[in-house]
Structure formats: structure tokens, C-alpha cells
Amino acid sequence: MNGVVRSVSTFRESLSARGHNVFIFTHESEPDAHTEPFVFKYPAINISWPVETPLVFTFHTRYRDYSHYLPIPMEAIQELVRNSIDHWLINFLQRCHHIIVPTPGMRDILANDYGVQS
């Protein structure tokens, strides 16, 4: 079990213990990451939340640091990819009701890079 799965499972257990119904929506790229009930895996998730349920996001990853996995070597294109990631993430974060971060460093990234304040 990796750190993200462990963290999400811990949040779920804590929220469930407080009487909340918790559903987890995730991508299916991590095989067998969740074997618990009420974990829904999709190849891609379009969060246009039609139900009146809070959208909670766990921010564990510095997504722009993964732009080099796109097999385009030119630095100008890589910067375009990083900027696109930032733009998408800012739009997504604005739709979240709550954002959970595992460390103060990730909280600082949200505040300094994406303008999210607690």
C-alpha cells in the first residue's frame, strides 16, 4: 500500500467513524489500490458534480513535476505542459469544497503556487 492509498484510507476510516458516508472516486491506473467497498474506479473522471455532495480532494502530488513523462523533449513544450497542468489544477481546486494535504509543504504549494488559502 503506497502513501497516498494509506492516507486516503486513514481519512476514510476517520470520517466513517464520525458517521459520514464516504465514497472514493479514483482512476484505475493503480491495480488493486483499493479493495474496500464504495471505491469507484474510472479510466477518467470528469468532475462536474451534479449531486449536492461536497467534493473533497487530497493533494499529495506535485503534478507539474511529472510533465517530463510526456515524451516531448523540447523545453518550450514542457513549459507549456506545466502551465496547462497548473491551469487545469487551479480550475479544479476552485470547485473543491475541501482540500486535504498531508504535509505543511504541500499546504505551502497550494497557497503560494495556486492561491488556495485555508
Buried (B, 14 or more C-beta within 10 A) or exposed (E): EEEBBEBBBEBBEEEEEEEEEBEBEBEEEEEEBBEEEEBEBEEEEEEEEEEEEEBBBBBBEEEBEEBEEEEEEEEEEBEEBBEEBBEEBEEBBEEBEEBBBBEEEBBEBBEEEBEBEE
